[in-house]
Amino acid sequence: MSKHSSLKAAGSAGGKRSVMKRFERVKAMKESGTWKEGQSPIGLPKTKVAK
């Protein structure tokens, strides 16, 4: 019995990400100087991935 065609690519993650994860955004904001100590990491602006 063979696998269904929709299940074959289940292990691959897909294309490139266009937005950073939260910890990556905090790191980028610290490097650019826009992060304030004690600031909540919830509700950060979306930041595009640098190429």
HELIX and SHEET records of a PDB file:
HELIX    1   1 SER A    5  LEU A    7  5                                   3    
HELIX    2   2 ARG A   22  SER A   32  1                                  11    
END                                                                             
